Amino acid sequence: MYLLGDLLHFDYLFYLNHCRYRINEEKAEWIIYLTDVGQQQHFDMLFKAAKRAGWLPADDGSYPKATHVGFGLVLGEDGKRFRTRSTEVVRLVDLLDEAKNRSKTALLERDTAKEWPEEEVEKTSQAIGYGAVKYADLKNNKQTNYTFNFDQMLNDKGNTAVYLLYAHARICSIIRKSGKDIEEVKRNAKIALDHEDERALGLHLIQFSEVIEEACTNLLPNVLCEYLYNLSEIFTKKFYSNCQVVGSPEESSRLLLCEATATVMRKCFHLLGIVPVYKI
């Protein structure tokens, strides 16, 4: 699979040769061209030419295949293309640095984080800040324009990476507070879904593989984002609120549910390019 960035102009000869080389020389099974939606017609013509040349099969469902993935625009709060005040294109590195700095400021407002080593503060701030920018971009349908807003993406409530990372850290905290070796619990205990909110969580967890297949087949990372957000909501607002874990008769079973939820969340984070945090 090959991903290409945005194009300032379309060079048909270059991309025909690129398509031929990837398929005939490198034996690529699926080539994915990632550009803005405005290039869609160019790639439609490119793929038709590749089919006539015999490089791609006539059937779009067969391999090898080539796909164009178009993405929408990132807008400023004025509804126009996101730029600096001097009308220059905003550099990604500047956005990431700003997100990290804002995350660090918010993190240091927490009493617990004030006692952390500087290295841990920096590492956690980077994970939250970078994750917030990535998630804000991926949670939308790829062809939809969206407004870039730091306050929204760094909010610890709602469908944001910050909320998801905090939820993951909360799960890890529950497991630590139990004082039990989770690996030993895995070997000796079983999950029982007697409470309705345990069942709701369990049912959502087992949908993970189906969601991955859908997201990959249709090239829709927002499907995975939606699943991850719903998982966090079910855990936080149902399971965590109504099912005591530590000190309950069902502690071992519920610890396993916590571990399963955290594991699936980490898989989602990995696929989205987000680094999980284990304490806040």
C-alpha positions as CSV (number, residue, x, y, z in Angstrom):
1,M,0.0,0.0,0.0
2,Y,1.4,3.4,-1.0
3,L,0.3,6.8,0.3
4,L,1.1,10.0,-1.5
5,G,0.6,13.5,-0.3
6,D,-1.2,16.5,-1.8
7,L,-0.5,17.5,-5.3
8,L,0.2,21.0,-6.6
9,H,-0.3,19.9,-10.2
10,F,-1.1,16.6,-11.8
11,D,1.6,15.0,-13.9
12,Y,-0.1,12.2,-15.8
13,L,3.1,10.7,-17.2
14,F,4.7,10.5,-13.8
15,Y,1.7,8.8,-12.2
16,L,1.2,6.4,-15.0
17,N,4.8,5.3,-14.7
18,H,4.4,5.2,-10.9
19,C,1.3,2.9,-11.3
20,R,3.1,0.7,-13.8
21,Y,6.2,0.4,-11.6
22,R,4.4,-0.4,-8.4
23,I,2.2,-3.1,-10.0
24,N,4.7,-4.7,-12.4
25,E,8.0,-4.3,-10.6
26,E,7.1,-4.2,-6.9
27,K,4.0,-6.4,-7.2
28,A,1.8,-4.1,-5.2
29,E,-1.7,-5.5,-4.5
30,W,-3.3,-2.2,-3.5
31,I,-2.1,1.3,-4.3
32,I,-3.8,4.1,-2.4
33,Y,-3.3,7.7,-3.5
34,L,-4.1,10.2,-0.8
35,T,-4.8,13.8,-2.0
36,D,-7.5,16.4,-1.7
37,V,-10.9,15.7,-3.2
38,G,-10.2,18.1,-6.1
39,Q,-7.9,15.5,-7.7
40,Q,-10.6,12.8,-8.0
41,Q,-11.3,13.3,-11.7
42,H,-7.5,13.1,-12.5
43,F,-7.2,9.8,-10.8
44,D,-10.3,8.4,-12.4
45,M,-8.7,9.1,-15.8
46,L,-5.4,7.6,-14.6
47,F,-7.0,4.4,-13.5
48,K,-8.9,4.1,-16.8
49,A,-5.6,4.4,-18.7
50,A,-4.0,1.8,-16.5
51,K,-6.8,-0.6,-17.2
52,R,-6.5,-0.1,-20.9
53,A,-2.8,-0.7,-20.6
54,G,-3.5,-4.0,-18.9
55,W,-1.9,-3.1,-15.6
56,L,-5.1,-3.1,-13.7
57,P,-8.0,-5.5,-14.1
58,A,-11.3,-4.3,-15.5
59,D,-13.1,-5.5,-12.3
60,D,-12.6,-2.9,-9.5
61,G,-13.0,-5.7,-7.0
62,S,-10.1,-7.7,-8.2
63,Y,-6.4,-7.3,-7.3
64,P,-4.1,-5.6,-8.0
65,K,-6.1,-2.4,-7.6
66,A,-5.6,1.3,-7.2
67,T,-7.8,3.7,-5.2
68,H,-7.9,7.4,-4.8
69,V,-8.8,8.6,-1.3
70,G,-9.8,12.3,-1.2
71,F,-9.8,14.4,1.9
72,G,-11.7,17.6,2.7
73,L,-10.3,20.9,3.8
74,V,-9.1,22.1,7.2
75,L,-10.9,25.4,7.9
76,G,-10.2,28.2,10.2
77,E,-12.9,29.6,12.5
78,D,-13.8,32.1,9.8
79,G,-14.8,29.2,7.6
80,K,-12.0,29.7,5.1
81,R,-8.9,27.5,4.5
82,F,-6.9,27.3,7.6
83,R,-3.9,29.8,7.4
84,T,-1.9,32.1,9.7
85,R,-2.8,35.7,10.1
86,S,-0.2,36.5,7.4
87,T,-2.2,34.2,5.0
88,E,0.5,31.6,5.0
89,V,-0.2,27.9,5.2
90,V,0.1,26.6,8.8
91,R,2.9,24.1,9.2
92,L,2.0,20.9,10.9
93,V,5.0,21.0,13.2
94,D,3.7,24.3,14.6
95,L,0.3,22.9,15.3
96,L,1.8,19.9,17.1
97,D,4.1,22.1,19.2
98,E,1.2,24.3,20.2
99,A,-1.0,21.4,21.0
100,K,1.8,19.9,23.2
101,N,2.4,23.2,25.0
102,R,-1.3,23.6,25.7
103,S,-1.6,20.0,27.0
104,K,1.4,20.6,29.2
105,T,-0.2,23.7,30.7
106,A,-3.4,21.8,31.4
107,L,-1.6,18.8,32.8
108,L,0.4,20.9,35.3
109,E,-2.8,22.3,36.7
110,R,-3.5,18.8,38.1
111,D,-2.0,18.3,41.6
112,T,-0.8,14.8,40.8
113,A,1.2,15.9,37.7
114,K,3.1,18.6,39.7
115,E,5.1,15.9,41.4
116,W,6.0,14.1,38.1
117,P,9.6,14.2,36.7
118,E,10.0,16.7,33.9
119,E,10.6,13.8,31.4
120,E,7.3,12.2,32.3
121,V,5.5,15.5,32.0
122,E,7.0,16.1,28.5
123,K,6.2,12.6,27.3
124,T,2.6,12.7,28.5
125,S,2.0,16.2,27.1
126,Q,3.3,15.1,23.7
127,A,1.1,12.0,23.7
128,I,-2.0,14.1,24.5
129,G,-1.2,17.0,22.3
130,Y,-0.2,15.0,19.2
131,G,-3.0,12.6,19.8
132,A,-5.5,15.4,20.0
133,V,-4.5,16.8,16.6
134,K,-4.5,13.4,14.9
135,Y,-7.8,12.3,16.3
136,A,-9.5,15.6,15.4
137,D,-8.5,15.0,11.8
138,L,-9.4,11.2,11.7
139,K,-12.7,11.2,13.5
140,N,-14.4,13.0,10.6
141,N,-15.4,11.5,7.4
142,K,-12.3,11.9,5.2
143,Q,-14.2,13.9,2.6
144,T,-15.8,16.3,5.0
145,N,-14.3,19.8,5.7
146,Y,-13.8,20.5,9.4
147,T,-12.9,23.6,11.5
148,F,-9.6,23.5,13.3
149,N,-10.1,24.5,16.9
150,F,-7.6,23.9,19.7
151,D,-10.1,24.4,22.5
152,Q,-12.4,21.7,21.1
153,M,-9.8,19.1,20.3
154,L,-8.1,19.5,23.7
155,N,-11.3,19.4,25.7
156,D,-11.3,16.5,28.1
157,K,-15.1,16.0,27.5
158,G,-16.8,14.7,24.4
159,N,-15.4,13.0,21.4
160,T,-11.7,14.0,21.7
161,A,-8.5,12.1,22.1
162,V,-8.0,13.7,25.5
163,Y,-11.2,12.2,26.8
164,L,-10.2,8.8,25.3
165,L,-6.7,8.9,26.8
166,Y,-8.1,9.9,30.2
167,A,-10.6,7.0,30.0
168,H,-7.7,4.6,29.3
169,A,-5.6,6.1,32.1
170,R,-8.6,5.6,34.5
171,I,-8.9,1.9,33.6
172,C,-5.2,1.5,34.2
173,S,-5.6,3.2,37.6
174,I,-8.4,0.8,38.6
175,I,-6.2,-2.2,37.8
176,R,-3.3,-0.7,39.8
177,K,-5.5,0.1,42.8
178,S,-6.7,-3.5,42.9
179,G,-3.2,-4.6,43.9
180,K,-3.6,-7.7,41.9
181,D,-1.3,-9.2,39.2
182,I,-3.5,-8.9,36.1
183,E,-1.6,-11.7,34.4
184,E,-2.4,-14.0,37.3
185,V,-6.0,-12.9,37.2
186,K,-6.1,-13.8,33.5
187,R,-4.8,-17.3,34.3
188,N,-7.2,-18.1,37.2
189,A,-10.4,-16.1,36.6
190,K,-13.2,-16.0,34.1
191,I,-15.5,-13.2,32.9
192,A,-19.1,-13.3,34.1
193,L,-21.5,-10.9,32.4
194,D,-24.3,-10.9,35.0
195,H,-24.9,-7.2,35.2
196,E,-26.6,-5.5,32.2
197,D,-23.8,-3.0,31.9
198,E,-21.2,-5.8,31.9
199,R,-23.1,-7.3,29.0
200,A,-23.2,-4.0,27.2
201,L,-19.5,-3.6,27.5
202,G,-18.8,-7.2,26.5
203,L,-21.0,-7.0,23.4
204,H,-19.2,-3.8,22.3
205,L,-15.8,-5.4,22.8
206,I,-16.5,-8.4,20.6
207,Q,-17.5,-6.1,17.7
208,F,-13.8,-4.9,17.4
209,S,-12.8,-7.2,14.6
210,E,-15.8,-6.3,12.5
211,V,-15.1,-2.6,12.9
212,I,-11.5,-3.1,11.9
213,E,-12.6,-5.0,8.8
214,E,-15.0,-2.3,7.8
215,A,-12.6,0.6,8.4
216,C,-9.8,-1.1,6.4
217,T,-12.1,-2.3,3.5
218,N,-13.7,1.1,3.1
219,L,-10.7,3.2,4.1
220,L,-12.6,4.9,6.8
221,P,-10.6,5.6,9.9
222,N,-13.6,7.6,11.3
223,V,-15.4,4.3,11.8
224,L,-12.7,3.1,14.1
225,C,-12.8,6.5,15.9
226,E,-16.5,6.2,16.5
227,Y,-16.1,2.6,17.8
228,L,-13.4,3.8,20.2
229,Y,-15.4,6.7,21.5
230,N,-18.5,4.5,22.0
231,L,-16.4,2.0,23.9
232,S,-15.1,4.7,26.2
233,E,-18.7,6.0,26.7
234,I,-20.0,2.5,27.6
235,F,-17.2,1.9,30.0
236,T,-17.3,5.3,31.7
237,K,-21.0,6.0,31.8
238,K,-22.4,2.5,32.3
239,F,-19.8,0.0,33.5
240,Y,-17.7,2.3,35.7
241,S,-20.7,4.1,37.1
242,N,-22.7,1.1,38.0
243,C,-20.3,-1.8,38.5
244,Q,-17.9,-1.5,41.4
245,V,-14.7,-3.3,40.6
246,V,-12.2,-3.1,43.4
247,G,-13.5,-4.8,46.6
248,S,-16.6,-6.3,45.0
249,P,-17.4,-10.0,44.9
250,E,-17.1,-9.8,41.2
251,E,-13.6,-8.1,41.3
252,S,-11.7,-10.6,39.3
253,S,-14.2,-10.8,36.5
254,R,-14.5,-7.1,36.3
255,L,-10.8,-6.6,36.4
256,L,-10.7,-8.8,33.3
257,L,-13.3,-6.6,31.6
258,C,-11.2,-3.6,32.5
259,E,-8.1,-5.2,31.0
260,A,-10.0,-6.3,27.9
261,T,-11.3,-2.7,27.4
262,A,-7.8,-1.2,27.9
263,T,-6.3,-3.7,25.5
264,V,-8.8,-2.9,22.7
265,M,-8.4,0.8,23.3
266,R,-4.6,0.4,22.9
267,K,-5.1,-1.5,19.7
268,C,-7.3,1.4,18.4
269,F,-4.8,4.0,19.5
270,H,-2.0,2.1,17.7
271,L,-4.0,2.0,14.5
272,L,-4.8,5.7,14.7
273,G,-1.1,6.6,15.5
274,I,-1.9,7.8,19.0
275,V,0.4,7.0,22.0
276,P,-1.6,5.8,25.0
277,V,-1.1,7.3,28.5
278,Y,-1.3,5.2,31.6
279,K,-1.8,7.8,34.3
280,I,-3.0,11.4,34.4
